Amino acid sequence: MDQRTDERTDEGVRADEGVRADEGVGTDDGARADDGARATDPWHGRVVIDPCMRDVHGQNERLRAAGPLVPVELPGHVRAWAATRHDTLETVLAHPALSKELRYWADWAGGAVPADWPLNNIITAESMITKEGGEHRRLRRMVSRAFTPRHIEELRPRVGEVAAELLDGLAGDAPGPVDLRLRYAYPLPRNVICELVGMPRAWHAELNKLTDALIRITDDADYAASRMRTLRELFAEVIELRRREPADDLTSALIAVRDDEGGRLSEAELHDMVMTLFVAGHETTINLITNAVRALLAHPGELAPLRDGTVPWSAAVEETLRWDSPVAYFPMRYVTRDAEIDGVRLRAGDAVVACYAAAGRDPGHYGERATRFQVCDPPAAHLSFGHGEHFCLGAALARLEAEVALEALFEAFPDLAPDTSRGDPEPLGTPLSNSIRSLPVLLPEPRGRAGAGDRR
């Protein structure tokens, strides 16, 4: 496996450099040889995804230019096809020859995926994210009622209260600089999902240190594995707590299904389901709120129609989801039988990664507005929550939280401004997520914000 890994790296090309390793051959014979190699081996000259994600949109522009489905190398020397364009991604997400079930991935079965690959915890989870057909529907039905639009709308007042509590804390530091991601975008969805899954408030601080272990790519495999073990242990404690002290939360409801009707949910599925609900229920929304605030501060002209009610705050949420998707590349779909999509032949056993941030700026679908941030009503449709039967279960919750968060923030601090003294914020440094590690802003004197969570 190590030898194959080294060979792949030598043949690859960094996407952020914009060239392939096989370019620059100075003779016609060399060029013809490379063309022949590509014809027989689609992985020859594949694009190497930058693990630090230093320029995600520049990287995506080059990927779209390379084709609708591009052979890439993900961090960890893992091969996949990247679905780079909107219409191609839409096809991939619902194609009958592609599956979320790991058993179809040839490189996994053949031992070509490192045992310590940081994304293994996602692709191996016993959850609805990795299941198809009846198994997927069985797991999804157990929690779907908690995420219906009507039930989520009932959470609006509570989300408004959480936002108000956080803004009260920020008001104590105003005027002055603050990291808005750390102090607002992060704790708002985390606190909401913690309440939904029954996580005691006293444990929230520990979660701050652990949740990035699920999504971060790091060269320190031992560190990542240790964080993952600790996170799993913490959720095991939550499950045992709710077994002893049931409450009105999702974990207690799933435990009742497991303990009263054991055939419907295994113990492993219970643990993975609770972990999946927690992580999926807030990681994306942190990025969504961060990206939305950053976009609005960079495009102040788009704030005016939101503030005067001409355009609803939900339009800013949708435009952010399209223009700066909180998810960059999400693994994986596996080819169950040979198929051709948009002129590209996929072979059984191949893996396909969904490039949501690339699809959102596809000029082939969005035309001239593809790279512009433009809040309008109705907003442009997008794929950032997926498509087909795996459409994000928590989409309504993420939309509600972001809408309430934005309205409350700009009501409380209408003169909020970016803090440019700290330079450009660093990207998160993981191909999974598209956002920044911090959001430095300058808080002005706060104003009243009563009722933001109760508005429609």
Secondary structure, 3 states (H helix, E strand, C coil): CHHHHHHHHHHCEECCCCCCCCCCCCCHHHHHHHHHHHHHCCCCCCEECCCCCCCHHHHHHHHHHHCCEEEEEECCCEEEEEECCHHHHHHHHHCCCEECCHHHCHHHHCCCCCCCCCCHHHHCCCCHHHCCHHHHHHHHHHHHHHHCHHHHHCCHHHHHHHHHHHHHHHHCCCCEEEEHHHHHHCHHHHHHHHHHHCCCHHHHHHHHHHHHHHCCCCCCHHHHHHHHHHHHHHHHHHHHHHHHCCCCCHHHHHHHHHHHCHHHCCHHHHHHHHHHHHHHCCHHHHHHHHHHHHHHHHCHHHCHHHHCCCCCHHHHHHHHHHHCCCECEEEEEEECCCEEECCEEECCCCEEEEEHHHHCCCHHHHHHHHHCCCCCCCCCCCCCCCCHHHCCCCHHHHHHHHHHHHHHHHHHCCCCEECHHHCCCCECCCCCECCECCCEEEECCCCCCCCHHHCC
